[in-house]
Amino acid sequence: MSNTAQITVDGNTYDLPLTEGSEQEKAIDIGAFRAQSGVITLDRGFKNTGSCESGITFLDGEKGILRYRGYPIEQLADDSTFLEVAHLLIYGELPGKDVLTNFESDISRHTLVNEDIKKILDGFPSNAHPMGVLSSLITAQTAFYPLSLEPNRSQEENDLSIIRLIAKMPTFAAWAFKKKMGHPVVYPSNKLNYCGNFLQMMFALPSEDYEVDPIVEKALDKLLILHADHEQNCSTSTVRIVGSSQASLWASISAGVNALWGPLHGGANQAVIEMLENIKADGGDTKKWMGKAKDKDDPFRLMGFGHRVYKNFDPRAKIIKKAADDVLDALGVVDPILDVAKGLEEEALSDQYFVDRKLYPNVDFYSGIIYRALGIPTEMFTVMFALGRLPGWIAQWKEMREKGEPIGRPRQVYTGANERDYVSLSKR
Ligand code: SDX
């Protein structure tokens, strides 16, 4: 196999190096192409363009493979825990017992947030979307930890920011929910594990004792594992490009939260449930809604279906679909929209339009059904996605910085007006 590619432009041929990854993925390195040819490449939405080399997550969209640091997602979802997966993603290896215990205890000792956070919360109207509250509280941390503004300062400072972020995100998320409900916030408890603590901050009320349900706790831990990283998706690319300007980890993660919020990305899990509820309220006529999804003149899309990379089943969707059945059975929850979801999936998997475009259920299609069964309200679904994706964002930010990646600054093809002279206002 030749290790170069050739591009010919206006009769001139340029040799460009081919690079190959550890899973035999090939890429044409165009780093020197513009200097040689004066020509750039154009790839709207970066559908076919790699932004970096990364050793964190591997996915094969054709085969429906997803691995974190080489470990298959199916094994991690069944046998690992979210904090163990977080350590694996961020530091590259499965931690030994002592390392994991220290990591968990460091995190539990940083879950408390500055009381002034409540003043920021009070500034929001109760109808504020929790994603906007979450990204604001994350950015606000730069005021409480000014040393974190200098990511070049020290690894120790960055490691402390990593612990603080993972520790405080559940507190921010739960307090955003309590703000929305008009309930008093619940302080973190170091007696509980990561998911148990989050659940008690979300659902404990002054008027009654709250007991963490182990089934709910385990289901939540599995969902967070399944969302933990997904290579160079929209929000992760956002975290990397913001971090490439040497902005702080907090500012980079806050940017990632805002990118995830969009309904085409992490916001899809909320949009799926709203769609399923509309279809059910409309009489459950899945054929009618499938027709709308295929109609180019109709803006309706089948939310939770399709993926930029997976042209086969999203492996996470398979795991979540099974978990949805298991969790709802275990909790004795009957949710009629699960049947609507299964009906839609069945229709789509045999519909030529979807088959031709290789549109399968993605991670967002069934996750909302589990969140509902766990008692989490729809507007909090994307916050749950952010909670899960946090260690992946951190790992990608850390890798980008450790590799000394240059500041991200794409080129463009200009299509605007050619040079022209200014015309004074009196002559216009
Ligand atoms: C996530 O990148 C990641 O890894 C993301 C993620 C992660 O873990 O970070 O996996 C999480 O964001 C999952 C995706 C959640 N979004 C949705 O469920 C929203 C609905 N799906 C889409 O809008 C769409 O499928 C995307 C955004 C996910 C992917 O869009 P692409 O790759 O840009 O594909 P496209 O829009 O160009 O679609 C290709 C064709 C088009 O039809 P034609 O122009 O070829 O005729 O497929 C059609 C689209 O109209 N199509 C759909 C569809 N998704 C694509 N038609 C109906 N319903 C859909 N859901």
Residues whose N, C-alpha, C, O or C-beta is under 5 A from the ligand:
A	BS01	SDX	H230 N233 C234 P263 L264 H265 G266 A268 A293 R301 L302 M303 G304 F305 G306 H307 R308 R357 N362 D364
